[in-house]
Amino acid sequence: MTMSSIPGPPGPPGSAASAPRRRLPDRPLSRRALGLGALAVPGLLGLAGCGSDSGSDDPRALRIVDYYNTPADDVAINGTFTKCAEELGLTFSRERVPGDQLIAKVLQMGSSRTLPDLLMLDNPNVQQVAASGALAPLEQYGITTDGLTAPVADLGRYDGTLYGIAPTVNTIALFYDAAALEQAGLAPPTTWDELREAAEALTTKDRYGLAFSAIASYEGTFQFMPFMWSHGGDETDLDGEGVIGASRFWSDLVRDGLVSRSVVNWGQGDVIDQFKAGNVAMVVNGPWNIAGLDADTPDLDWDVVTIPVPEAGTDPIAPLGGEVWTVPVTGDEEKQAKAAELLKAFVAPENQLYMAGERSTIPGDAEAAQEFAREHPELGTFVEQVSTARSRTAQLGPDWPRTAKAIYTANQRVLVDDTDPAEAFDEAARTVS
């Protein structure tokens, strides 16, 4: 296969502080919508005051809606809810909705007064739904963010009020072909200079050195965030040098043939598939693909490190992915209280540890995360990356989706049309001002 025919993935190595990890043992594939979030949902404004008839009149019979649908999810999510419900004397029914249809489903349920008692949301959507008035503040039920890092707590906050809790989170790091890197005589990269050097050394006529997702969707923005934030860029300053410099780093890699231009069409799943096929030596990706990576390529000697940073000695800053659980305003206060009781038990640290282990995610509780790293050293890099990660909506709240679109649109102009990053992001800044 020639480079021109390679479909195309990416991914580089991590920080100086991150030790390479060994491969995971086989486990069921977890398919969260990692990083896909942030849907523009203006119709949510119409949810305020909709209320709900959530089904049974029995206050102890609760209805749950989420988009988890893999065998691993059923073991972890259903199993944890079952245990907690039995302990509390509650029953529940679960409705699984495809991830790309969840927000439409929320709108439909709001208009038909059928909001569930517990609702899972991808974290970038929480603030928009909370702003509609459809979610109940959680602290009135004794649910707090005690033990969570501030960025993880931010995933469920809107305007200073807690509306949701993320029991586990995830993020992205740099996967690499360990054998290829060793053959090239290189250590896993920790800085942008080392990343470029490794990409140059690993690029051949049949393989790109690096790949990332630059697709025209929130997924493309999700992958750009570690480069933007670690370079000092900020979502409130799109025409600043921090953002422009990160885009220029990406564009130089593509221009010089170290990254396929096809990354503008690759989602994160496409990127890991290119890695599996041997078409790319390093890729940016998340832990939710580890099970599939091991299952599909058992002979591939891969490893993972945190995302390289512009300057040695600085922390990589990646975006937090993961889902947040909420209690919708249904108009049945007794049921809302029971739902909150179930949620409080569901997100207990011991349950976070169990669910994280089953689904290759990271506990939201800081102490539980450290215990998890000791029990699951193969995911230690992601625990480290999460410790410095940020919420995408912490600064812009419900306005985040507009800026996320401006970012991926600007990078598409840079990578597809060779538009200068300064020009592309100057226009991006004007579109969100």
N, C-alpha and C positions, 0 to 999 in steps of 0.2 A: 504493500500500500504506500502510495506517495503522500507527502504532506498535503497536497492539494485535495486529496480525497478523504483525508481524515475528518470525521465529523466534528470532533473537537471538545475537550474538557480542559481544565486548568488546576492549579493548586500549588502553593509553596509552603515552605517550612517555617518553623516558629522561632521563639525568642530564646535568648541565651539561657534563661532560667528554666526552660522547659526541657526535661529529659525525654528522649524518645520512648514510646510505649510499644509494647508487644501487641500482637493481634489478639482480638477477642475470640473466645471460643464461640462456636456456632450458637446463635440464639435467634428467636423469631424476629423478623423484620418489623421495625416500627416505622410507620409512615406519617409522621406528623406533618402539618403544613408549615414546617419550619421556615420562618422568614417570609412566608407568602402574604401575610396579613395585610393590614392597612387598606381595607377596601373603602372606596368613596361611597358613602351611603347616606345621601341627603335625606332620603325617605325616612330615616330613623327619627327625624324631628317629629314625625307624625305619631310616634309611639307614646308620647307623653300622655299619661292619664288613661291609657287604653284599658288597664286592668286585665283580668283574665278569668276564664273558667278552666282550671287546669285538669278537669276530669272528675275523679272520685270526690265525693263529699267527705270521705274519711280523712281527717287531718293527718293521720299517720301513714297514708298511702301517697307517696310522692312520685312526681313525674320528672324525669331527667332527659335533657336533650344535649347531645354532643356530636362530634364528627369522628370519634375514634372507631375504627372498624377493622383492625387487624386481629389475628389470634392473640398476639402479645397484649394488645390493648384490652381484649376481653378478659384475659387472665388478670391483668393488673388493675384495670379500672373497675370492671364488674366485680372482681374478687374483693377489692377494697371496699366498694360500696356495700356489698353483701355482708361483709364482716361488721362494718360500722352500723348498718341498719339493724342487724340482729341484736347487737349490743344495746341499741337505743329503743328497740321495740317498734321499729318502723318497717315499712315495705316500700318498694320502689319499682317503677318500670322505666326502661331506658329506650329512647328513640335515637337511632343513629342517622345523621344527615350527612351527605357528601360535603366535604370541606368547602368546595366552591359554591355550594348552595345554602350554606348556613345563614348568611346574612339575609338572603331573600326569604328564607324560612322564618327568621326572626320577625321580619316585616309582616309576613303573612300571619304569623301567630299573634302579633300585636294587634293587627286590624281585626282579627277574628276572636279576640279576647281568649286566646288559648296559650298564652305564655306558660312555659313549664315552671316547676317549682325550683329546679336547679338548671342553670344554663351555662354551658362552656362556650367561651369565645376565644378566638386567636387574640393575643394580647394587643396588637395595634388597633383592634376594633373596640376595645373596652370603653375608651373615652367617648367615642361617638355614641355608643349605645347608652352610656351613663348620662351623657348630655341630653338625651331624649327624655329622661325621666323614667326609663323603663326598669332601672335597677335600684334595689334597696341598699342603703348604706349598711355596711356590715358591722361596724363597731357597736351599734346598738344591741347586737346579739352576742357581744363578748368576743368577736373575732378580731384579732389584732395582727400586726405585722411583727410582733416580737420574734426575734431570732432571724428574721430575713435581712439581707443586705438592703441598703436603701434603693439600689436600682431594681432589685426584684420586687420590693414593696411598691415601687412606682408603677409597675405593670398593671396594678389593680386600682390605682388612684385616678380620680378626676377632680380637679379644682380643690385639692387638699383633702378630699373625702375618699375613704376606702370603699370600693364597690366590688372588688374581686381579689382572689388569692390564687397564686400560681404554686401548686405543690411541687412541681418540677419545672426546670427550664432547660434550654440548650443554647448552643451558639455554634460558630464555625471555627475551624482551624485548618492547618495545612497538612494534607496527606501527601506522602511521598513514597516512591519506589526505593526501598532501602538498598536493594542490591545494585540498582543503577547508580545511586548516589555514591555508594562505596566503590563501585568500579571506577567512577570518575575521580575518586580520591577526595571527595568533599564531605564536610560535616553538614548536618541539616542547617539550612540558612536561618539566621535570626534577625538579619537586617535587610533592608531593601537592596543594598549593594550585593550582599551575599545571595539574596534571592535571584537577582539578575545574573550573577556569576554562575549560579547553579543552573538556571534556565538555559544559559548559553552552552554550558558543558553538556547538558542532557538533551539538547535539541539535535535531532538527526534528520535524515531525509524522510524517515518513517515515523518520527515522533516529535511532538512539541515538548518543550521543557516545562511549560506551565499552562494551566487553564483555570478560568473562573467563569462564573455566570454573569454576563452583562446583558442579559435579555431585557426586552422592553416591558418589564413588569416590576412589581415590588420586590420580586426575588432578585432582580439585577441590582436594585438599590441596597438590599440586605447584604449582598456580597461586597458592595463598594464601601459600606460603612466602616469596616476595620481600617481600610487604607485612608479614608477621609478623616476619621476621628484621630487615628494614631499620628496623622500628619498635622494635627492642630486644626483641622477643618471643623466647621460647625454648621448645623442645618439652618441656623439663623443668619448665616453669612455665606451664601452660596457663591458669591463672586470674590470671596477672600482667597488668599494664596494657599491656605490649608486645603481647601477643596480643589482648587485648580491644579495644585501640585500633585495631588493624588490621582486626578484624572490624567495628568500628563505622564505619570509613572505607568499607568495602564496603557496609554496610547503608544508610548515608546516601545513597550514590550511587544505590542501587536505590530507596530510599524517595522520592527526589526526581525519579525518572523519567529519570535520565541513563544508567542501565544497566537493561536489560530484566530483569524478575523471572524470565524464562525461563532465565537463566544457570544456574539450579539444575538444569536438565536438559541443558545443553550441555557436551559434551566439547570438547576442543581443536579437533578437526576441524570440529565444528559452528560453533565460534567463527570460524574462518578462513573458513568458507563464508558466514557472515553478512557478513563484511568484503568478500568477493568480490562478494556480491549488492548491496553498497552500503547495507545495512541498519544498518551501524555504521561510525563514522569512525575508531575506534582500537581495537585488540585486543591482548591479551596472547597471545603465541604463540611458536613456535620455528622454527628454521631448516629443519627437515625439511619445512615446508610451503611454502618459497619456490619450489621448482620448480613445484608445482601452482598457486601464486598467479600466477606469470608465464605459465604455459601457459593458464590459464583466463581470466585478465583482463589480456591484454597491453596494454590501454589505460589501466589503472589506475596512476596515478602515486603509488606508495606508497613509504614509507621506514621506517626502524626506528631506535629509540634504546633505551638501557637503561631499565629500570624506574624510574620516578620514585621519589624518596625523601621521607620526611617533612620533612627539613631540608636546605636547600642545603649543599653542601660535603661531604656524607657519601657513602660508597660504597653502591651498591645491592648487596644480598646475595641471590642467587638460588640455587635448588637445582641441583645437577649431575644431568643425565640422561646416559644412555648405558649401554653394555653392557660387561661385564667377562668376560674369558676365563680359564678355570680348567683345571686338570689333575685330573680325578677320580681317586680311589684305586681302581684296578682290580685290584690284586693282582699285576699284571705289572709289576715294577719296571723292567725293560728298556724296555718300551713307555712307561711313564710318563716315563722319562728322554728318550726320543725325542720324545714329545709336548711336553715342556718345551723341548727344543731347537728344535722348530718354532715354539712360541709365542714364544720369545725373539727369533727372527728376524722373526716376524710383527709384533711391536710395536716394531721398530726405528724411530727417528725418521723416517727417509726413507720408510718404509712408512706411518707415521702421516700424513705430508704427502699422500701419494698417496690414501689412503683418505678422508681428510677432504675433499680436493678433489672426489672423485667422489661423496661422499655428503652434502655440506653439513654436515659436523660440524667439531669443533675438535680439533686434535692435543692429546693429553694431556701431551706433553712441552712444558715452558714455552718453551724456545728455538724449538722447531718451531712452536709456536703463534704466536710473533711473526713468524717467517718466513712463516707461512701468512697472517697479516693483511696483510703487505706484498704477497703474491701475489694475495690475494683481498680487496681492500678492501671489497667488498660484504658481507663477513661480519665486518668489523672490530668492529662493535658487539657481536657475540656473543663474539668473542675477549676484548673488554673485560669483558663481563658474566661470562664464565667465570673471569677472573682474580680475582674477588672472591667466586665462588660457593662453596657448601658441600655436603658430602655429607649426605644425609638420615639416614643410619644411624650417623654418627660418634659421636653421644652415646648413643643408645639401643640400638644394635646390633640383635639379633634382636627386641627389644621395639618397634621402630619401627612395624610395621604396626598395632599396637593404638592407638598414639597418632595415627597418620595417620587411622585411622578415627574416632577421637574428634574430631579437628579438622574433618573434612568433615561429620560428623554435627552438630556444634555450629553450623557455618555454615549448614547446611540449616535448622536451627531458627530461626536469626536471619533468614534471607532468605525463608523460606517462611511462617513463623508470626509473624514480627515479634517473636520472643523477644528480650529485651534481651541483648546480647552478654555482659555480666557474668554473667547467670544461666546462659546456654547454656554458657559456658566454665568456669564453676564446676562444673557437672555433668560436663563433659568431664574436668576435672582429677580429679574423684572416681572416674570410671570407670577411670582408668589408674593410680590410686594403689595 
